[in-house]
Amino acid sequence: MREVNYIRHLNGALRKFSDDDKISSSHRSLYLAFFELWNQKRFPKTIMVNSKQVMALAKIRSRTTYHKLLKDLKNWGYLQYHPSNNPQIGSLVEMFRFDARSVQKMNKRYPVSEQSSVQKMVSFNKDNSKHIINSYKQIGPKNEQVVIEFFKKENKSALEAEKFYNFYESIGWKLNGKNPITNWQACAQNWMIKADEIKHNQRVKQPGQNRNNLHTSKNKNYEEPL
């Protein structure tokens, strides 16, 4: 098996995350924990893992959550998992490769003896740096309809979805006007929670606003409504 290229593989995995709307921050954390162990063991075909060790690296406390995330990564084509029935022997994990090498064209401006170093420099400047930038690009919804469908699944109105979409579309899908949003679904969940809090506070305040209407005076005109 061709030796794994650390940078190319990691960039490939991040690009795959970027294109996968199903991936959450917890999925990323678990995958990177496996990747760290894989790297420590010099990228063998399979690695034997201990769930407690992996959970500690990924900052996952619940074993149920761990197995759910692991099942997702397996079903979505990030790795293969072979559970062990023996508590004394760890399970096996096979990491799928994402470090496909692109073919570099020869640069005719340099002698043949210098082609190797030139290829590496061109690869880093035009290929790897571009991939690194794309790997960290914001993950916004494809269109307004996607947002509306997401809100409907959460039993929220299309109007609230439109408000959310229009607000973040107007500011370039950034948080606090600076940091690109990397998970718009999580941002939408926070929006829903905040909207529910605002509605609740309005309902609580409403009776107090009408309370003064019940006060009367001796000169009250009873033809007027309360």
C-alpha positions in Angstrom: 0.0 0.0 0.0 1.3 3.4 -1.0 2.5 5.5 2.0 -0.1 7.8 3.4 0.6 11.5 2.9 -0.4 13.2 6.1 -1.2 16.6 4.7 -3.0 15.4 1.6 -5.1 12.9 3.5 -6.1 15.4 6.2 -7.0 18.0 3.5 -9.0 15.4 1.6 -11.0 14.4 4.8 -11.7 18.1 5.5 -13.0 18.7 2.0 -15.2 15.6 2.3 -16.5 17.1 5.6 -17.2 20.4 3.9 -19.3 18.7 1.2 -21.2 16.5 3.6 -24.2 18.3 5.3 -24.7 15.3 7.6 -21.4 15.8 9.4 -21.5 17.5 12.8 -18.7 18.8 15.0 -18.9 15.6 17.0 -18.4 13.5 13.9 -15.3 15.6 13.1 -13.9 15.2 16.6 -14.3 11.4 16.6 -12.8 11.0 13.1 -9.8 13.2 14.1 -9.3 11.0 17.2 -9.0 8.0 15.0 -6.8 9.9 12.6 -4.4 10.8 15.5 -4.1 7.1 16.6 -3.6 6.1 13.0 -0.8 8.6 12.5 0.9 7.5 15.8 1.0 3.9 14.5 2.5 5.1 11.1 -0.7 4.5 9.0 -1.2 0.7 8.9 -4.0 -0.8 7.0 -6.0 -1.4 10.2 -5.5 -0.2 13.8 -6.6 -1.8 17.0 -8.5 0.8 19.2 -9.7 1.0 22.7 -13.1 2.8 22.9 -12.2 4.5 26.2 -9.0 6.0 24.7 -10.8 7.1 21.6 -13.6 8.7 23.6 -11.1 10.6 25.7 -9.3 12.0 22.6 -12.6 13.0 21.0 -14.0 14.5 24.2 -17.1 12.2 24.1 -18.5 11.1 27.4 -21.4 8.9 26.4 -20.8 5.4 25.0 -24.1 5.5 23.3 -23.1 8.7 21.5 -19.8 7.2 20.6 -21.3 4.1 18.9 -23.9 6.3 17.1 -21.2 8.6 15.7 -19.0 5.6 14.8 -21.9 3.9 13.0 -22.5 7.2 11.0 -18.8 7.5 10.0 -18.9 3.8 8.8 -22.2 4.2 6.9 -21.1 7.4 5.2 -17.8 6.0 3.9 -15.1 7.5 6.2 -13.9 4.3 7.8 -14.6 0.6 8.3 -15.3 -0.8 11.8 -14.8 -4.4 13.0 -16.0 -4.8 16.6 -14.4 -7.2 18.9 -16.4 -9.7 21.0 -13.5 -10.1 23.4 -13.2 -7.4 26.1 -9.5 -8.0 26.3 -8.9 -7.3 22.6 -9.6 -3.9 21.0 -11.8 -3.4 17.9 -10.3 -2.9 14.5 -10.7 0.2 12.5 -9.7 0.6 8.8 -9.3 4.3 7.7 -10.3 5.0 4.1 -7.8 7.0 2.1 -8.4 10.6 1.0 -4.9 11.5 -0.1 -5.3 10.9 -3.9 -2.3 12.5 -5.7 -3.0 14.8 -8.6 -0.7 14.6 -11.7 1.7 17.5 -11.9 2.7 18.9 -15.3 6.4 19.5 -16.0 7.5 23.1 -15.9 9.5 23.8 -19.1 11.1 26.9 -17.7 13.4 24.8 -15.5 16.1 22.1 -16.4 15.1 18.5 -16.0 17.4 18.2 -12.9 15.3 20.9 -11.1 11.9 19.5 -12.0 11.5 17.6 -8.7 11.8 20.6 -6.5 9.8 22.8 -8.9 6.9 20.2 -8.9 6.9 20.2 -5.1 6.7 24.0 -5.0 4.0 24.2 -7.6 2.0 21.5 -5.8 2.1 23.3 -2.5 1.4 26.8 -3.9 -1.3 25.9 -6.3 -2.8 22.7 -5.0 -2.3 22.3 -1.2 -2.7 25.9 -0.2 -6.0 26.0 -2.3 -7.2 22.9 -0.6 -6.4 24.2 2.8 -8.4 27.3 2.2 -11.3 25.4 0.8 -11.3 23.0 3.7 -12.0 25.8 6.1 -14.6 27.6 4.0 -18.0 28.4 5.5 -20.7 25.8 5.2 -23.9 27.7 4.4 -27.2 26.2 3.1 -27.5 25.7 -0.7 -30.6 27.8 -0.9 -33.6 29.2 1.1 -35.7 26.1 0.4 -33.2 23.9 2.2 -33.5 26.1 5.3 -37.3 26.0 5.1 -37.3 22.2 5.0 -35.0 22.1 8.0 -37.2 24.4 10.0 -40.3 22.3 9.1 -38.6 19.2 10.5 -38.2 21.0 13.7 -41.9 22.0 13.7 -41.1 25.7 13.0 -42.8 28.0 10.6 -41.5 28.8 7.1 -41.7 32.5 8.0 -39.1 31.9 10.8 -36.9 30.1 8.3 -37.1 33.0 5.9 -36.1 35.4 8.7 -33.1 33.3 9.6 -32.0 32.8 6.0 -32.4 36.5 5.0 -30.6 37.7 8.1 -27.5 35.5 7.6 -27.5 35.9 3.9 -27.3 39.7 4.3 -24.2 39.4 6.5 -22.4 36.8 4.4 -23.1 33.8 6.8 -20.7 35.0 9.5 -21.0 35.1 13.3 -20.5 38.5 14.9 -19.6 39.8 11.4 -16.2 38.1 11.5 -16.1 34.3 11.7 -17.6 32.2 8.9 -20.4 29.9 10.0 -19.1 26.3 9.8 -22.4 24.6 10.7 -25.5 26.5 9.7 -27.9 23.8 11.1 -26.5 24.4 14.6 -26.8 28.1 14.1 -30.4 27.6 13.0 -31.1 25.6 16.2 -29.8 28.5 18.3 -32.0 30.9 16.3 -35.1 28.7 17.1 -34.3 28.6 20.8 -33.9 32.4 20.9 -37.1 32.9 18.9 -39.0 30.7 21.4 -37.5 32.6 24.3 -38.7 35.9 22.8 -42.2 34.6 22.3 -42.3 33.3 25.8 -41.2 36.6 27.3 -43.8 38.5 25.2 -46.6 36.2 26.6 -45.4 36.7 30.2 -45.3 40.5 29.8 -48.7 40.8 28.0 -51.0 40.5 31.1 -49.0 43.1 33.0 -49.4 45.6 30.3 -53.3 45.4 30.5 -53.4 45.3 34.3 -53.7 49.1 34.6 -56.9 49.1 32.6 -58.7 47.5 35.5 -58.0 50.5 37.8 -61.0 52.9 38.1 -61.7 56.2 39.7 -64.7 57.8 41.2 -65.3 59.7 38.0 -65.1 56.6 35.9 -67.2 56.7 32.7 -68.7 53.2 32.6 -69.7 53.6 29.0 -66.0 53.2 28.2 -64.6 49.7 27.9 -62.1 48.4 30.4 
